[in-house]
């Protein structure tokens, strides 16, 4: 399965990353690579728990990501 993740610089250092489709699935890391590795592991555990509990696994079918540039007036 493929999911979109959002990665942002942390408030003080490092990076915070989360998966919007998997509500509450958040991780962090000192580098982008660490943060991405950590969120992948968190997502796998999250999905495993859903399957074990007999709950549906969210998908991103029909989702579209678009970047827009806006200017200040």
N, C-alpha and C positions, 0 to 999 in steps of 0.2 A: 504494500500500500504506500502511496505517496501522500505527504501532507505538507502544507505550507507552514513554515516557522518564521517568526519575527525575531530578529536579533537587534538588540540596542546596547549602546554603551551603558555600563553601570553608573550609578550616581557618583561613586567615589573611584572605582577602578573596575577593570574587567568588563564582562558582557553578561547581559541577561537575555534569555531566549525563551519564547513560549510558542505553543501551538494553539491557535484560536479554535480549531475544530475539536480539540481535546480539552474541554474547559478545566482550567486549574492546573494544567500540565506545564510547569515552569521549571527552568533550571538556570544555571549560570556557570561561568568559567573565567579564568584569568585571561585567556586568549579566545579569539573567535573559534579556533579549532577545538579548544577544550569545551567551550560552551555548546558547540554543535554536537560533539561526541556525547556530552552529558545529557542533552535534550533527547538525543536518539535513544539512549538507554532509558530515560524517564518515560518516553513514549512507548517503548516496548513493554515496560512494566505496567504502565497504565492500561494498555490494550489487553495484556495478559489477565489483569484483574477483572476487566469487563467480561472477557470470555469465561473465566472461572465462575463469575457471578451470574452467567447466563444473560448478560445485558447486551444490547446492540452496540456494535463498534461504529462510531461516526465515520462518515466519508466526506469527501469534498466535491462530490459530483455536482456539477452546475455552478461551481464557484469560479469567479473570474477575478484576477488581480490586475489592477491598473494603477499606474503612477500618474499623478496629475501635478503639474507645476502651477502654482498660483502666485500672484503678485500682490504686495500690500498696496493699498490705495493711498 
